[in-house]
């Protein structure tokens, strides 16, 4: 049965593609939604971009016919812009007049077409409650199908195999293994089905063949003085040091070593291997397009308070003694050498960044559009590392599943140039690990 879907303002500001997400049904946009969207169109953030995109979509459909009567959508549905003189009961009125008018349009759609169910779509939980009290069916807009954070792709899998396969793997340094649904750069924990204590760490090597597995890199001397403390960190360092992988996502709670491993890998490939000309590190402080604030000083001085976690990790890797620090040694030595650069994401739009190892820390605070802006800046021989914890979101418009970090993880899972590792074991300290688990 065909349905009428009435969209709230926040749905279109969240995702302009929502216009095309309801199949061959009728999508109704209250005129009051367009008025609200118009107030966002000059903003230089994600909401402003989406507001402008919605206006472009509606204007293009207006050229095809009357939006009041309805125009055909590419997916077979119908798009309408509607208004109403109807009012809702005084006891249900909100202090927000636009919400009242939008709700009235949804009620009119329900009552004027009794044979077509009317569904009010909004991301406002309170508005869904009010709609329910008025007898109006209301739903949240999810967009792409979501997966719970705990069910996300981890980057590795445990596989039970024969002892003969493990022995052949150790002898030859590679072997064939068919695993349904595996990702190109997925890591494996091979266990002997007859003797589970016999194990091997492996990874799929797409350059050698679709089902070819190879050993995980053994780092006897470590990387810039650090050695992996667990299996997950071994996987992370392997993918960080693999120059064939151009995009890496590291997901994990606080204290799992995401940032430290990424910086160590970047310094190794930049200073020692000289594969890249510079290590560029940044964190999302403000939305793209906004200024970096009114703190005194130049860009570097403005960024110092926000980048201190990066500086702490760099100085830890430099193994500076107390006497070294008293003499003024620190991370600035690498900046002065041109090896390390700390830059805001604010000014990245329009740039092309070749031959650099780029780390974007706290990437869970980026929107999917901002992440796309960053990744599309990568020039020839540039590698990008995104690190973050989806449970620690500071951006009020994002949650654990619609942020840029998880968006990239889901979209790049099956790409040969991308790798991912989820780190779960905290290694910062016993206290930090306990706090991450119990608080």
Protein Blocks (a to p, Z undefined) as FASTA:
>chain_A
ZZdddddfklmmmommlmmmnojadcdddfklmmmmmmmmmpccfklmmmmmmmmmmmmm
mmnocfknopadfkopacdddddfbdcdfklpcfblklmmmmmmmmmmmmmmmmlccddd
dfbfklmmmmmmnopacdddekjadddfklpcehiacddddfklmmmmmmnopacdddeh
iafklccddddfklmmbccdddddfknojkbccdddddfkogehiacfbfklmmmmmmmm
mmkbmbdcddddehilmmmmmmmmmmmmmmmnomafbdcddddfbdghiaebjcecdfkl
mmmmmmmmmmmmmmmmnopafklmmnopafklmmmnomaccddfklmgopacehiacdde
hklmpcfklmmmmmmmpcghiacdddddfklcfbfkbcfklpmklmmmmmmmmpckbccd
ddfbdckbmklmmmmmmZZ
